[in-house]
Structures are given as structure tokens and as C-alpha cells.
Amino acid sequence: AAYRSGADKNIEWLHGHIPAVWRDMPNPYPASPEGVLRGHKMYQEFCIGCHGPIGDGAGPAAAYLDPPPLNFTTLRRNLVQGKYIGGIFYYQIMNGITGTAMPYFKRELESEKIWDVGNYIAVTFIGQSDAGKPPKGIAAAYEPPAKEK
């Protein structure tokens, strides 16, 4: 229903289902040429089949998906204003998106690779990245201390 309400409503719905801590977290990894290149490799391996080689959501599997994959090339105009995109991408890549064909990748990709894919999408298709900008959030490898028994 959100998808059929138009791109702005769909993005608003998608962002509304992401915990605030992730919506407010920029990508902690810099969008360095090396990181973007690693993200490109991950994109080619895991994302291109649905989102397509130019990020327009027209990959070979797109014709079979309802709703269709997100078109990153038009996402810039539909981003919810004032929100970070790094944490949003991370959460959606890690957990998938309920109600769509977007699977979760938390078993296939470690944390830094998910952040690198987010940087690749942000830099290549959207033209903006929040990588390394304040607030710095938590380190991607952070694990809370184990509770004493």
C-alpha cells in the first residue's frame, strides 16, 4: 500500500519501520575510494540482480518482484529530509525489508561490508554520503560487554 501511494509515501513508510537509533546514525566508515570499490564488488555480487547495474531497480529479477526493487537513482529527491542515509541502508541491508523481496544479508556480509555497500550506493547512485559525519555513532564493531553471571 505504501509503494502504491507514491515514492515519497513509500520512503516515509520504509524509514518509519527503522529504529530511530539507525535512522540517526551516519555511516562510520569513510567513503574512501577503497571502501567504495569494496562496496561495488559487494553490490555486483548481491544487489545487481534486483537493483540493476545502474541502480535504477531494473535488474533481471525486477520484472518478477512486486513491489519492484528500490530505484536508487531517484532516491535523492525522496529522502526524508534531515535523516541520515548510512544507518538506514545498513539496517535494510542487514535485516531485509518486510513485505518486499529484499532479503536480509546479515549472514552473508559482515558489518564493514554492509557499510561499504551503503557507501557505494550513496556515492554512486545518490550523489551524497554521510560517511564519517557527526554524530559518529558507535563503532561498527562495537559489542556490549558480556554480563557477569
HELIX and SHEET records of a PDB file:
HELIX    1   1 TYR A    3  SER A    5  5                                   3    
HELIX    2   2 ALA A    7  GLY A   16  1                                  10    
HELIX    3   3 ALA A   20  ARG A   23  1                                   4    
HELIX    4   4 PRO A   33  PHE A   46  1                                  14    
HELIX    5   5 ILE A   48  HIS A   51  1                                   4    
HELIX    6   6 ALA A   62  TYR A   64  5                                   3    
HELIX    7   7 PHE A   72  THR A   74  5                                   3    
HELIX    8   8 ARG A   76  ASN A   78  5                                   3    
HELIX    9   9 GLY A   86  ASN A   95  1                                  10    
HELIX   10  10 SER A  111  ILE A  121  1                                  11    
HELIX   11  11 ALA A  122  ILE A  126  3                                   5    
END                                                                             
